[in-house]
Each structure stands twice: as C-alpha cells, then as structure tokens.
C-alpha cells in the first residue's frame, strides 16, 4: 500500500516512545538484556486488561510485560501467556524479536479512525485501568506494526 505523500504526518506521530520486543521466555530475555546491554527491567507485570479484541473479535488474551527505560525510550518485553495474540503470531513466524514501535497519544479513538480512513485497520486492542492501546496493521505499509498508546497523565 502506498500512502499519498501529500498526507505527510497527517496522524501527528512524530516521536517513538516505545520499542516492543516479543519473547518466548521473559526471565531468559531479561537476563540476556542485562548481561549484554546493561538494561535492567525493574517492572515486570501481568496487566489486567478488559475490552480485549484480536483481529476484530473479542479475545481473552494475557501477557507478561517487562518494562525498562533507556533514555527517553521505553523498552517493552512481551511474553504471550494465553489467548490468540499478534505476539503469538510473531513468535511462530519469526521467533523472538522487535515487534512494534509505540507512540504515546492523547486521543486513541480519533487516531484509530484516522488510520482507518487510510485503509489501515486494528490488529489487536485493549484497555486497562489507566489507559488503552491499539496495534495498527501497518506492517505492509511501513515494515513494522505501530502501537498507539493512550495513558492517563499520572502514569
């Protein structure tokens, strides 16, 4: 898919806030990142999501998340635990690796609608206390999945 260049940055996504990496084994991945890069992951959680959707259908997925900051960039390790997810698809096809770029935004629903007007749909989405997310089907357009992240101001 080719996007009309006159629509330059129509979505207003101008700063990557997160790199998401899918892993099969969180403990092993954390050990490797600490040993090789000196990156520690002080926060590892299994978020409690609701309103979860996978490819347009309700899905009861869960994942373990490891979070670290490298300068202004959040590094997110993701280990799928249950349910159908785009993380499981990625692992099956590629194994451990970089999965997505995340952008912090204030108006997720409006941004999702702007993507839809460009012919780009939602792969997976969910909400939790304090925020919500949507993974956009941008791999065929820009070569990687884009995650839109709306967080409450205090997070």
N, C-alpha and C positions, 0 to 999 in steps of 0.2 A: 504494500500500500504506500502510495506517495502522497504526502500532505502538501497542499498548496503553500509555497514559500511566503505568500502574502499574509498567511496566518501566523507569522513569526511570533512565537511565545504568547499566543492567544490565551494559553492556560495559565500564564504567570508563574510557572515553576522555574525559579532561577537559582535555587540553592539546594544541592543534595544534602540532606540531613542524616541519612542512614544508608548503610550498605548491609543488605541481608544475605546471610550465608546459611544454606541448608546443610545439616549434618545428620549422620545416622546415629552417632554416639556423642552426646553432649560432653560427658566427662573427658573422653579422649580428645575431643576437639579443643576444649578449654585448656587441657594440659599441653597440647601442641602449640596453641596460640601463645600461652605464657612462656613456654620454653624457647620458641623460635623468634617471636616478635616482642616479648616482654609485655604483652597485653593481658591484663587480668580482668576477669568478669565477676565483679563484686555482687551482681544481681542476677540470680537465676530463678525464674518463676514459671508456674503453670497458670497462665491467666484464665480467669473465669469469663468467657465470652458468652454473649447472647445475640439473638438475631443473626445467626451464622448462615451464610449462604456459600455454596460451592457450585459454580457454573449455573447460577440462576435458581438452584433448588436448595431448600433447607437442608442443612447437614450438621451433625453433632460432632464436629472436629475438636481436637485438643492438641496442644503442642507445648513443648518446653522451650522457654526463651532465655538465652543468656545475653546480657547487655553490658557493653563497655564503651567508654568514651575515648577516642583518640583525637585529641584537639577538639574541634567543634563537630567532629563526625561520630555518630553513634554506630558501633559495630554490633549487629544483632545476629547471634547464632540461633538457629531454629531446628529443633528436633521434633518431627511429627510423632504424635503418640497414638491417636485414634481418629477414625473417620476419614472420608475422602478429602484430600487437600491438594493444592498445587505443589506443595512441598514434597509429598509422596511421589507425585508425577515426576518432579525434577530429579529426585534421588533415583528413581527407576531408570530414567533416561540417561542421566549424566553422572550420578554419584554425588558425593559432597562437592559443594562449590558455591560461587556467587550466584545468587538467585534474583535479587532485585535491588533497585535504588529507591529509597524512601524520601518523600517530600512532606515536610510539615506544612499544613494548610489550615485556614480558619473556617472554610466553608465547603466541607466534603461533598454534600449533596449537589451544590452548584457546579463544582469541578467535575464530578462524575457525569452530570448532564452535559457539560461542555465536551467531555471526551466522547460521549455517546453521539453527539452531533457530528463528530469527526468520524463516526463509524467504529469507534473503539469501545468495546464492552467491558463489563466487570467479570473477572475470573473468580474471585473469592472476596468475601467481605464479612465483617462482624463488628460488634460493639462490646464495650466493657464499661464499667464504672470509670468515668474519666476520659473517655474517648471512643473513637471508632476508626476503622480502616477500610480501604478498598484497594484490591490489586487490579490494575487495569491491563487489558490484553494488548500490550504494546510491543511484545517480543518481535512480531513480524514487521513492525514499523521502525523501531529504534534498536532492536537487537537484545533488549533486556526488559523484564517486567518492571513496571512503575507501581510503587505503593503510595497511595495518598493517605496521610495520617493526620487526623484531627484530634488534638489533645486539649484537655481543659487547661487553662492558663497556669494553674498551680502545679502541673505535672512537668 
